[in-house]
Amino acid sequence: MKETIKKNLLQIQEQIAPYTPKIIAVTKYFGIEAMISAYEAGLRDFGESRAVEAIEKINSLPNEIKENSKFHFIGHLQTNKVNKVVCNFDVIHSVDSLKLANVISEEAVKYGKVQDVFIQLNNAGEEQKYGFSKDELVKDFEEILKLKGLNVLGLMNIAPLQVGEDELSKLFEDIKQTQIELVNKNNCELKEISMGMSNDYQIAAAHGATMLRIGRKLFSTN
């Protein structure tokens, strides 16, 4: 499997050149063996979305992989799972409300940690998806920045599946513009944008993504 992942990774990197965003291997549908193969293929960032299952996997990994990798929580985070996620993940990509931001901050402070997070922006206004609307984010962002247990790395987005390339380009460009607006308004640093998955990573990379969350395309044997 290592050679398959290496080949797929190289193809992805060639397709997004000259852009060089970090590639997060989304392993939520794959087991320990796939994670080890991805590590051996050179990947050091892993994305999971089911807290309990993911923590079991992480704890089962060889020490070398645990110590030299970063683990990203990329799914919807329920407040009752925050403690587990703060204790086991380096980055949380899915802060989708002010309430959740507060709970993560409180748990991180208890744990003696400043938690790296992304703020999830649902700029397509999809009812079935979590995330701030643009207006909500502009309103709440200053308060989020003040939370002692958080280090806001940037914005995260999950684009709609059933839209064309032009619409995706507009949505991704809007994320980039929102990032710039927030930086200018709040005099802060937001260096990262987490957007782009197996079906839209090339468009995301071209519109400012600094992290791509890729699963199927990376592990596929086709």
Phi and psi in degrees as GROMACS dihedral restraints (atoms count N, CA, C in turn):
[ dihedral_restraints ]
;  ai    aj    ak    al  type     phi  dphi    fc
    3     4     5     6     1   -57.1    20    10
    4     5     6     7     1   -43.3    20    10
    6     7     8     9     1   -67.3    20    10
    7     8     9    10     1   -36.4    20    10
    9    10    11    12     1   -61.8    20    10
   10    11    12    13     1   -46.3    20    10
   12    13    14    15     1   -64.2    20    10
   13    14    15    16     1   -42.4    20    10
   15    16    17    18     1   -58.8    20    10
   16    17    18    19     1   -45.3    20    10
   18    19    20    21     1   -63.6    20    10
   19    20    21    22     1   -46.0    20    10
   21    22    23    24     1   -63.9    20    10
   22    23    24    25     1   -40.6    20    10
   24    25    26    27     1   -62.5    20    10
   25    26    27    28     1   -44.1    20    10
   27    28    29    30     1   -62.5    20    10
   28    29    30    31     1   -41.5    20    10
   30    31    32    33     1   -63.0    20    10
   31    32    33    34     1   -43.4    20    10
   33    34    35    36     1   -60.8    20    10
   34    35    36    37     1   -46.5    20    10
   36    37    38    39     1   -62.0    20    10
   37    38    39    40     1   -37.9    20    10
   39    40    41    42     1   -68.1    20    10
   40    41    42    43     1   -37.9    20    10
   42    43    44    45     1   -69.9    20    10
   43    44    45    46     1   -29.0    20    10
   45    46    47    48     1   -98.6    20    10
   46    47    48    49     1    -4.8    20    10
   48    49    50    51     1   -57.1    20    10
   49    50    51    52     1   141.5    20    10
   51    52    53    54     1   -88.5    20    10
   52    53    54    55     1     8.2    20    10
   54    55    56    57     1   -78.9    20    10
   55    56    57    58     1   147.6    20    10
   57    58    59    60     1  -132.6    20    10
   58    59    60    61     1    53.3    20    10
   60    61    62    63     1   -65.7    20    10
   61    62    63    64     1   156.1    20    10
   63    64    65    66     1   -70.5    20    10
   64    65    66    67     1   137.3    20    10
   66    67    68    69     1  -103.1    20    10
   67    68    69    70     1   120.0    20    10
   69    70    71    72     1   -95.2    20    10
   70    71    72    73     1   121.3    20    10
   72    73    74    75     1   -78.1    20    10
   73    74    75    76     1   112.0    20    10
   75    76    77    78     1   -83.6    20    10
   76    77    78    79     1   109.0    20    10
   78    79    80    81     1  -108.3    20    10
   79    80    81    82     1    16.0    20    10
   81    82    83    84     1   -63.4    20    10
   82    83    84    85     1   -25.8    20    10
   84    85    86    87     1  -101.5    20    10
   85    86    87    88     1     8.9    20    10
   87    88    89    90     1  -126.1    20    10
   88    89    90    91     1   155.9    20    10
   90    91    92    93     1   -91.6    20    10
   91    92    93    94     1  -170.7    20    10
   93    94    95    96     1   -57.8    20    10
   94    95    96    97     1   -42.4    20    10
   96    97    98    99     1   -60.1    20    10
   97    98    99   100     1   -40.5    20    10
   99   100   101   102     1   -66.2    20    10
  100   101   102   103     1   -38.3    20    10
  102   103   104   105     1   -65.4    20    10
  103   104   105   106     1   -41.8    20    10
  105   106   107   108     1   -64.7    20    10
  106   107   108   109     1   -42.2    20    10
  108   109   110   111     1   -63.0    20    10
  109   110   111   112     1   -40.6    20    10
  111   112   113   114     1   -63.7    20    10
  112   113   114   115     1   -40.5    20    10
  114   115   116   117     1   -62.6    20    10
  115   116   117   118     1   -44.5    20    10
  117   118   119   120     1   -66.0    20    10
  118   119   120   121     1   -25.9    20    10
  120   121   122   123     1   -81.2    20    10
  121   122   123   124     1    -3.5    20    10
  123   124   125   126     1   110.2    20    10
  124   125   126   127     1    -1.5    20    10
  126   127   128   129     1   -82.8    20    10
  127   128   129   130     1   143.6    20    10
  129   130   131   132     1  -129.3    20    10
  130   131   132   133     1     2.2    20    10
  132   133   134   135     1  -124.0    20    10
  133   134   135   136     1   128.5    20    10
  135   136   137   138     1  -127.7    20    10
  136   137   138   139     1   134.8    20    10
  138   139   140   141     1  -111.6    20    10
  139   140   141   142     1   131.2    20    10
  141   142   143   144     1  -133.8    20    10
  142   143   144   145     1   154.6    20    10
  144   145   146   147     1  -129.6    20    10
  145   146   147   148     1    -3.6    20    10
  147   148   149   150     1  -115.7    20    10
  148   149   150   151     1   108.5    20    10
  150   151   152   153     1   -56.3    20    10
  151   152   153   154     1   -56.9    20    10
  153   154   155   156     1   -63.8    20    10
  154   155   156   157     1   -47.9    20    10
  156   157   158   159     1   -61.9    20    10
  157   158   159   160     1   -41.9    20    10
  159   160   161   162     1   -64.9    20    10
  160   161   162   163     1   -41.8    20    10
  162   163   164   165     1   -64.4    20    10
  163   164   165   166     1   -38.5    20    10
  165   166   167   168     1   -60.1    20    10
  166   167   168   169     1   -43.6    20    10
  168   169   170   171     1   -64.6    20    10
  169   170   171   172     1   -47.4    20    10
  171   172   173   174     1   -58.8    20    10
  172   173   174   175     1   -43.9    20    10
  174   175   176   177     1   -68.3    20    10
  175   176   177   178     1   -20.0    20    10
  177   178   179   180     1   -88.0    20    10
  178   179   180   181     1    -8.4    20    10
  180   181   182   183     1   -72.5    20    10
  181   182   183   184     1   151.5    20    10
  183   184   185   186     1   -57.1    20    10
  184   185   186   187     1   148.3    20    10
  186   187   188   189     1   -56.1    20    10
  187   188   189   190     1   -38.4    20    10
  189   190   191   192     1   -59.1    20    10
  190   191   192   193     1   -41.8    20    10
  192   193   194   195     1   -70.1    20    10
  193   194   195   196     1   -43.6    20    10
  195   196   197   198     1   -59.4    20    10
  196   197   198   199     1   -42.0    20    10
  198   199   200   201     1   -75.7    20    10
  199   200   201   202     1   -24.3    20    10
  201   202   203   204     1  -111.8    20    10
  202   203   204   205     1    11.3    20    10
  204   205   206   207     1  -119.7    20    10
  205   206   207   208     1   162.9    20    10
  207   208   209   210     1  -114.7    20    10
  208   209   210   211     1   137.9    20    10
  210   211   212   213     1  -112.4    20    10
  211   212   213   214     1   126.3    20    10
  213   214   215   216     1  -112.5    20    10
  214   215   216   217     1   125.2    20    10
  216   217   218   219     1   -89.8    20    10
  217   218   219   220     1   118.6    20    10
  219   220   221   222     1  -116.4    20    10
  220   221   222   223     1    -3.1    20    10
  222   223   224   225     1   -96.4    20    10
  223   224   225   226     1   177.4    20    10
  225   226   227   228     1   -62.4    20    10
  226   227   228   229     1   130.9    20    10
  228   229   230   231     1  -108.3    20    10
  229   230   231   232     1   117.4    20    10
  231   232   233   234     1   -80.4    20    10
  232   233   234   235     1   146.6    20    10
  234   235   236   237     1   -61.4    20    10
  235   236   237   238     1   -29.5    20    10
  237   238   239   240     1   -75.4    20    10
  238   239   240   241     1    -6.9    20    10
  240   241   242   243     1  -106.0    20    10
  241   242   243   244     1    -0.5    20    10
  243   244   245   246     1   -59.5    20    10
  244   245   246   247     1   -43.7    20    10
  246   247   248   249     1   -57.0    20    10
  247   248   249   250     1   -47.2    20    10
  249   250   251   252     1   -62.1    20    10
  250   251   252   253     1   -42.1    20    10
  252   253   254   255     1   -70.3    20    10
  253   254   255   256     1   -42.1    20    10
  255   256   257   258     1   -61.0    20    10
  256   257   258   259     1   -37.0    20    10
  258   259   260   261     1   -73.5    20    10
  259   260   261   262     1   -22.6    20    10
  261   262   263   264     1  -120.9    20    10
  262   263   264   265     1   -11.4    20    10
  264   265   266   267     1  -117.4    20    10
  265   266   267   268     1   142.8    20    10
  267   268   269   270     1   -77.7    20    10
  268   269   270   271     1   -35.6    20    10
  270   271   272   273     1  -137.1    20    10
  271   272   273   274     1   138.4    20    10
  273   274   275   276     1  -113.2    20    10
  274   275   276   277     1   119.2    20    10
  276   277   278   279     1   -90.7    20    10
  277   278   279   280     1    -8.6    20    10
  279   280   281   282     1  -122.0    20    10
  280   281   282   283     1    47.2    20    10
  282   283   284   285     1   -78.1    20    10
  283   284   285   286     1   106.2    20    10
  285   286   287   288     1  -112.5    20    10
  286   287   288   289     1     7.2    20    10
  288   289   290   291     1  -159.8    20    10
  289   290   291   292     1   158.9    20    10
  291   292   293   294     1   -64.0    20    10
  292   293   294   295     1   -38.4    20    10
  294   295   296   297     1   -58.6    20    10
  295   296   297   298     1   -47.6    20    10
  297   298   299   300     1   -64.3    20    10
  298   299   300   301     1   -39.8    20    10
  300   301   302   303     1   -57.8    20    10
  301   302   303   304     1   -43.3    20    10
  303   304   305   306     1   -63.4    20    10
  304   305   306   307     1   -43.7    20    10
  306   307   308   309     1   -65.3    20    10
  307   308   309   310     1   -43.6    20    10
  309   310   311   312     1   -60.9    20    10
  310   311   312   313     1   -44.3    20    10
  312   313   314   315     1   -60.4    20    10
  313   314   315   316     1   -45.6    20    10
  315   316   317   318     1   -60.7    20    10
  316   317   318   319     1   -44.6    20    10
  318   319   320   321     1   -67.0    20    10
  319   320   321   322     1   -39.8    20    10
  321   322   323   324     1   -63.2    20    10
  322   323   324   325     1   -42.1    20    10
  324   325   326   327     1   -61.8    20    10
  325   326   327   328     1   -43.3    20    10
  327   328   329   330     1   -59.0    20    10
  328   329   330   331     1   -37.1    20    10
  330   331   332   333     1   -84.0    20    10
  331   332   333   334     1    -4.4    20    10
  333   334   335   336     1    72.1    20    10
  334   335   336   337     1    37.1    20    10
  336   337   338   339     1  -134.7    20    10
  337   338   339   340     1   150.2    20    10
  339   340   341   342     1  -106.7    20    10
  340   341   342   343     1   114.5    20    10
  342   343   344   345     1   -84.8    20    10
  343   344   345   346     1   123.9    20    10
  345   346   347   348     1   -70.8    20    10
  346   347   348   349     1   130.3    20    10
  348   349   350   351     1  -140.1    20    10
  349   350   351   352     1   159.0    20    10
  351   352   353   354     1  -114.8    20    10
  352   353   354   355     1   148.8    20    10
  354   355   356   357     1   -97.6    20    10
  355   356   357   358     1   123.2    20    10
  357   358   359   360     1   -82.8    20    10
  358   359   360   361     1   123.6    20    10
  360   361   362   363     1  -112.2    20    10
  361   362   363   364     1   118.1    20    10
  363   364   365   366     1   -97.4    20    10
  364   365   366   367     1    74.4    20    10
  366   367   368   369     1   -80.6    20    10
  367   368   369   370     1    -7.0    20    10
  369   370   371   372     1   -87.2    20    10
  370   371   372   373     1    -8.0    20    10
  372   373   374   375     1    66.0    20    10
  373   374   375   376     1    32.3    20    10
  375   376   377   378     1   -75.7    20    10
  376   377   378   379     1   123.9    20    10
  378   379   380   381     1   -65.3    20    10
  379   380   381   382     1   -31.0    20    10
  381   382   383   384     1   -82.6    20    10
  382   383   384   385     1    -4.7    20    10
  384   385   386   387     1  -109.7    20    10
  385   386   387   388     1   150.0    20    10
  387   388   389   390     1   -84.3    20    10
  388   389   390   391     1   170.7    20    10
  390   391   392   393     1   127.2    20    10
  391   392   393   394     1   157.5    20    10
  393   394   395   396     1   -71.5    20    10
  394   395   396   397     1   145.1    20    10
  396   397   398   399     1   -76.1    20    10
  397   398   399   400     1   165.0    20    10
  399   400   401   402     1   -62.0    20    10
  400   401   402   403     1   -41.5    20    10
  402   403   404   405     1   -64.1    20    10
  403   404   405   406     1   -43.0    20    10
  405   406   407   408     1   -61.6    20    10
  406   407   408   409     1   -42.5    20    10
  408   409   410   411     1   -65.2    20    10
  409   410   411   412     1   -44.1    20    10
  411   412   413   414     1   -59.6    20    10
  412   413   414   415     1   -39.2    20    10
  414   415   416   417     1   -69.9    20    10
  415   416   417   418     1   -41.0    20    10
  417   418   419   420     1   -96.3    20    10
  418   419   420   421     1    -9.6    20    10
  420   421   422   423     1   -62.9    20    10
  421   422   423   424     1   -41.4    20    10
  423   424   425   426     1   -59.4    20    10
  424   425   426   427     1   -41.0    20    10
  426   427   428   429     1   -66.4    20    10
  427   428   429   430     1   -39.3    20    10
  429   430   431   432     1   -62.6    20    10
  430   431   432   433     1   -42.5    20    10
  432   433   434   435     1   -61.2    20    10
  433   434   435   436     1   -26.8    20    10
  435   436   437   438     1   -79.1    20    10
  436   437   438   439     1   -12.8    20    10
  438   439   440   441     1   -69.3    20    10
  439   440   441   442     1   124.7    20    10
  441   442   443   444     1   -67.7    20    10
  442   443   444   445     1   -28.1    20    10
  444   445   446   447     1   -89.2    20    10
  445   446   447   448     1     4.3    20    10
  447   448   449   450     1  -117.1    20    10
  448   449   450   451     1   143.3    20    10
  450   451   452   453     1  -121.3    20    10
  451   452   453   454     1   106.2    20    10
  453   454   455   456     1   -81.0    20    10
  454   455   456   457     1   110.7    20    10
  456   457   458   459     1   -79.5    20    10
  457   458   459   460     1   -34.2    20    10
  459   460   461   462     1   168.0    20    10
  460   461   462   463     1  -154.3    20    10
  462   463   464   465     1  -109.2    20    10
  463   464   465   466     1   150.0    20    10
  465   466   467   468     1  -126.2    20    10
  466   467   468   469     1   146.3    20    10
  468   469   470   471     1  -145.1    20    10
  469   470   471   472     1   142.2    20    10
  471   472   473   474     1  -116.8    20    10
  472   473   474   475     1   111.5    20    10
  474   475   476   477     1   -77.8    20    10
  475   476   477   478     1   154.3    20    10
  477   478   479   480     1   -61.6    20    10
  478   479   480   481     1   150.8    20    10
  480   481   482   483     1   -80.3    20    10
  481   482   483   484     1   -42.9    20    10
  483   484   485   486     1   -95.7    20    10
  484   485   486   487     1    52.9    20    10
  486   487   488   489     1  -132.4    20    10
  487   488   489   490     1   158.1    20    10
  489   490   491   492     1   -82.2    20    10
  490   491   492   493     1   176.7    20    10
  492   493   494   495     1   -62.4    20    10
  493   494   495   496     1   -39.8    20    10
  495   496   497   498     1   -63.1    20    10
  496   497   498   499     1   -43.2    20    10
  498   499   500   501     1   -66.5    20    10
  499   500   501   502     1   -40.9    20    10
  501   502   503   504     1   -61.0    20    10
  502   503   504   505     1   -43.1    20    10
  504   505   506   507     1   -58.8    20    10
  505   506   507   508     1   -43.0    20    10
  507   508   509   510     1   -64.0    20    10
  508   509   510   511     1   -44.1    20    10
  510   511   512   513     1   -64.4    20    10
  511   512   513   514     1   -44.2    20    10
  513   514   515   516     1   -68.2    20    10
  514   515   516   517     1   -38.4    20    10
  516   517   518   519     1   -64.5    20    10
  517   518   519   520     1   -35.2    20    10
  519   520   521   522     1   -65.3    20    10
  520   521   522   523     1   -37.4    20    10
  522   523   524   525     1   -61.4    20    10
  523   524   525   526     1   -45.5    20    10
  525   526   527   528     1   -62.0    20    10
  526   527   528   529     1   -43.2    20    10
  528   529   530   531     1   -66.7    20    10
  529   530   531   532     1   -36.7    20    10
  531   532   533   534     1   -63.8    20    10
  532   533   534   535     1   -41.1    20    10
  534   535   536   537     1   -56.7    20    10
  535   536   537   538     1   -48.0    20    10
  537   538   539   540     1   -62.5    20    10
  538   539   540   541     1   -43.3    20    10
  540   541   542   543     1   -61.7    20    10
  541   542   543   544     1   -43.3    20    10
  543   544   545   546     1   -65.8    20    10
  544   545   546   547     1   -40.5    20    10
  546   547   548   549     1   -62.0    20    10
  547   548   549   550     1   -46.9    20    10
  549   550   551   552     1   -66.9    20    10
  550   551   552   553     1   -40.3    20    10
  552   553   554   555     1   -72.0    20    10
  553   554   555   556     1   -35.9    20    10
  555   556   557   558     1  -107.6    20    10
  556   557   558   559     1     2.1    20    10
  558   559   560   561     1    50.4    20    10
  559   560   561   562     1    52.3    20    10
  561   562   563   564     1  -129.4    20    10
  562   563   564   565     1   173.4    20    10
  564   565   566   567     1  -104.2    20    10
  565   566   567   568     1   128.5    20    10
  567   568   569   570     1  -133.2    20    10
  568   569   570   571     1    92.6    20    10
  570   571   572   573     1   -85.3    20    10
  571   572   573   574     1   -20.4    20    10
  573   574   575   576     1  -115.4    20    10
  574   575   576   577     1   150.0    20    10
  576   577   578   579     1  -133.1    20    10
  577   578   579   580     1   117.7    20    10
  579   580   581   582     1   -99.3    20    10
  580   581   582   583     1   100.9    20    10
  582   583   584   585     1  -156.9    20    10
  583   584   585   586     1   152.7    20    10
  585   586   587   588     1   104.4    20    10
  586   587   588   589     1   125.0    20    10
  588   589   590   591     1  -130.0    20    10
  589   590   591   592     1  -166.5    20    10
  591   592   593   594     1   -57.0    20    10
  592   593   594   595     1   -30.6    20    10
  594   595   596   597     1   -92.3    20    10
  595   596   597   598     1   -11.1    20    10
  597   598   599   600     1  -143.1    20    10
  598   599   600   601     1    18.0    20    10
  600   601   602   603     1   -65.0    20    10
  601   602   603   604     1   -31.7    20    10
  603   604   605   606     1   -66.9    20    10
  604   605   606   607     1   -40.4    20    10
  606   607   608   609     1   -68.8    20    10
  607   608   609   610     1   -41.7    20    10
  609   610   611   612     1   -61.7    20    10
  610   611   612   613     1   -43.8    20    10
  612   613   614   615     1   -60.8    20    10
  613   614   615   616     1   -39.0    20    10
  615   616   617   618     1   -71.3    20    10
  616   617   618   619     1   -15.3    20    10
  618   619   620   621     1  -114.5    20    10
  619   620   621   622     1    24.1    20    10
  621   622   623   624     1   106.3    20    10
  622   623   624   625     1     3.9    20    10
  624   625   626   627     1   -61.5    20    10
  625   626   627   628     1   134.8    20    10
  627   628   629   630     1  -105.9    20    10
  628   629   630   631     1   -12.0    20    10
  630   631   632   633     1  -138.7    20    10
  631   632   633   634     1   131.5    20    10
  633   634   635   636     1  -111.1    20    10
  634   635   636   637     1   138.1    20    10
  636   637   638   639     1  -107.4    20    10
  637   638   639   640     1   100.5    20    10
  639   640   641   642     1  -122.7    20    10
  640   641   642   643     1   126.3    20    10
  642   643   644   645     1  -116.2    20    10
  643   644   645   646     1   -79.4    20    10
  645   646   647   648     1   -50.0    20    10
  646   647   648   649     1   -47.9    20    10
  648   649   650   651     1   -63.2    20    10
  649   650   651   652     1   -30.0    20    10
  651   652   653   654     1   -79.8    20    10
  652   653   654   655     1   -37.2    20    10
  654   655   656   657     1  -100.5    20    10
  655   656   657   658     1    -4.0    20    10
  657   658   659   660     1   -68.1    20    10
  658   659   660   661     1   138.4    20    10
  660   661   662   663     1   -93.7    20    10
  661   662   663   664     1     0.3    20    10
